[in-house]
Amino acid sequence: MRRVGLLLVLILLNGCISRSAGTPETGSLYRERISRPQTERHLERRELVLALHENLESSWEISRLQAVLEKQQIRLKVLLFSDRDVLSALVRSGRADLMAGTFSADEIRSLHLLPVLPYTGSDGNNQFCFAVRHDDHILENLLGSAEGSGKNEEKNKK
């Protein structure tokens, strides 16, 4: 009877040990292992996925991005959402390659994403950007970083 009890304890402990060893990492390296291959697979198929918040600028944002991607012969798949807050999670998880929805560069940075492809809103005043995963150099090179875009515009005005 003691042997059965000891065997049962060992089996239970073994199950606990193996579960804790299989816990996934939560750091940025884990995210990159998941999301970067997804972007590469999309680009191999010559398409990108845009998560878009539906608003007054939506059609203009789509046409702006399509114009850039057509030069590279890349199709655009658009996922429309009414909740603006879900977009950053979709980009970070790799379900979308980039997002738009009248985000300023500062908003994008606060979401720990990278602002790319800056544009002026239909009002002619507000500056907005698309966003990709932070350190996604493939899309940053393809779309152009928005880092310092305000500085370039100030130089052009002078």
Summary of the structure (lengths in Angstrom):
residues: 158
radius of gyration: 21.9
end to end distance: 89.3
largest distance: 89.3
contacts: 443
relative contact order: 0.14
helix: 53%
strand: 23%
